[in-house]
Amino acid sequence: MRRNSTYKKQWIIIIAIAIFMNFAFSDAMSFQKTDTSILHLLKPRASKTPTFKSTLHLVLPPIKPAVISTTKLSVVKSDDKLLSNVQVYPNPVTDQINLKYAISRSSGVTIKIMDVLGNDIFTLFNQRVEPGQQAFSYSITNKLNQGFYFVRIVAGTESVIKRISVIPN
């Protein structure tokens, strides 16, 4: 219990010192009103009382709640996705599974069927594919039992997993 109150008192003292230093050094500083990210040093105010000359090179900004910068940043977002528009149909599957996907650049593509536990059942496709829209069909007659499975499409380092249901004819 005593240790907790000691920590609280130390933090209160640290915060009080930071606030005091903030106000003490803000008298010699002036900030541009429109952009808060750039600090401008101005001459100290002329006053009749002697001013404190600080040798401390650290400048703390004054506490100004809710100051909003009007600087606009433009970020160019490039769509670097290698694998997109993955479609698996029909779902539920009876005898044939169809896949459509788009590749943005040439890469190796692997299509696997996995069970609910994540174990590989078999690999449908494993080749290098040129960029563009791709379509793939595979007959699953007598290869999969009734149940839920996952189709995993891997292109380069990206992968997409789709759930499928297999029902009997």
URNORRA-V380803 format. One record per residue. RES is the residue in three letters. SS is DSSP state (A for helix, B for strand, O for the rest). PHI is phi in whole degrees, 0 to 359 (NA if undefined). OMEGA is omega in radians with two decimals (* if undefined). Layout:
RES|SS|PHI|OMEGA + RES|SS|PHI|OMEGA
This chain:
MET|O|NA|-3.11 + ARG|A|293|-3.14 + ARG|A|295|3.13 + ASN|A|298|-3.13 + SER|A|292|3.10 + THR|A|295|3.10 + TYR|A|297|3.13 + LYS|A|297|3.13 + LYS|A|296|3.12 + GLN|A|296|-3.14 + TRP|A|293|3.10 + ILE|A|297|3.13 + ILE|A|295|3.14 + ILE|A|298|3.13 + ILE|A|294|3.12 + ALA|A|297|3.11 + ILE|A|295|3.13 + ALA|A|297|3.12 + ILE|A|294|3.12 + PHE|A|299|3.13 + MET|A|295|3.13 + ASN|A|298|3.14 + PHE|A|288|-3.11 + ALA|A|293|-3.10 + PHE|A|271|-3.11 + SER|A|282|3.13 + ASP|O|294|-3.09 + ALA|O|272|-3.06 + MET|O|242|3.03 + SER|B|226|-3.06 + PHE|B|242|3.07 + GLN|O|293|-3.03 + LYS|O|285|-3.03 + THR|O|272|-3.10 + ASP|O|231|-3.07 + THR|O|275|-3.09 + SER|O|272|-3.12 + ILE|O|244|3.14 + LEU|B|258|3.11 + HIS|B|241|3.08 + LEU|O|274|3.09 + LEU|O|240|3.10 + LYS|O|294|3.09 + PRO|O|296|3.13 + ARG|O|296|3.09 + ALA|O|279|3.11 + SER|O|219|-3.11 + LYS|O|281|3.12 + THR|O|276|3.14 + PRO|O|294|-3.12 + THR|O|265|-3.14 + PHE|O|275|3.10 + LYS|O|268|-3.09 + SER|O|265|3.03 + THR|O|262|3.13 + LEU|O|282|-3.09 + HIS|O|268|3.12 + LEU|O|271|-3.13 + VAL|O|244|3.10 + LEU|O|258|3.12 + PRO|O|288|3.12 + PRO|O|289|3.13 + ILE|O|284|3.11 + LYS|O|228|-3.11 + PRO|O|290|3.04 + ALA|O|61|3.03 + VAL|O|275|-3.07 + ILE|O|245|3.10 + SER|O|278|-3.14 + THR|O|262|3.14 + THR|O|288|-3.13 + LYS|O|263|3.09 + LEU|O|251|3.06 + SER|O|249|-3.12 + VAL|O|249|3.12 + VAL|O|273|-3.13 + LYS|O|261|3.12 + SER|O|265|-3.14 + ASP|O|273|-3.06 + ASP|O|266|-3.13 + LYS|O|290|3.12 + LEU|O|278|-3.07 + LEU|B|244|-3.13 + SER|B|211|3.11 + ASN|B|51|3.13 + VAL|B|278|3.12 + GLN|B|230|3.06 + VAL|B|238|-3.11 + TYR|B|210|-0.24 + PRO|O|288|3.10 + ASN|O|224|0.26 + PRO|O|284|-3.10 + VAL|B|268|3.08 + THR|O|251|-3.08 + ASP|O|227|-3.10 + GLN|B|220|3.11 + ILE|B|251|3.14 + ASN|B|241|3.13 + LEU|B|231|2.99 + LYS|B|229|3.10 + TYR|B|202|3.14 + ALA|B|241|3.11 + ILE|B|244|-3.09 + SER|O|275|3.07 + ARG|O|210|-3.07 + SER|O|298|3.13 + SER|B|198|3.08 + GLY|B|281|-3.12 + VAL|B|238|3.07 + THR|B|235|3.09 + ILE|B|240|-3.10 + LYS|B|234|2.99 + ILE|B|257|-3.14 + MET|B|236|3.06 + ASP|O|276|-3.07 + VAL|O|296|-3.14 + LEU|O|276|3.13 + GLY|O|93|3.11 + ASN|O|281|3.10 + ASP|B|290|3.07 + ILE|B|272|3.01 + PHE|B|198|-3.13 + THR|B|260|-3.14 + LEU|B|277|-2.98 + PHE|B|206|3.09 + ASN|B|206|-3.11 + GLN|B|210|3.02 + ARG|B|276|-3.05 + VAL|B|237|3.09 + GLU|O|282|-3.12 + PRO|O|295|3.10 + GLY|B|128|3.13 + GLN|B|282|-3.11 + GLN|B|238|3.08 + ALA|B|229|-3.10 + PHE|B|215|3.09 + SER|B|232|-3.13 + TYR|B|213|3.12 + SER|B|275|-3.13 + ILE|O|250|-3.13 + THR|O|301|3.13 + ASN|O|62|3.12 + LYS|O|249|-3.14 + LEU|O|235|3.04 + ASN|O|280|3.10 + GLN|O|296|3.12 + GLY|B|152|-3.14 + PHE|B|258|3.13 + TYR|B|221|3.08 + PHE|B|236|3.04 + VAL|B|255|-3.13 + ARG|B|248|3.11 + ILE|B|250|-3.11 + VAL|B|245|3.07 + ALA|B|232|-3.08 + GLY|O|65|3.11 + THR|O|257|-3.12 + GLU|B|261|3.08 + SER|B|218|3.08 + VAL|B|230|3.14 + ILE|B|241|3.11 + LYS|B|238|3.13 + ARG|B|269|3.07 + ILE|B|229|3.04 + SER|B|246|3.10 + VAL|B|251|3.10 + ILE|O|238|-3.12 + PRO|O|288|3.12 + ASN|O|294|*
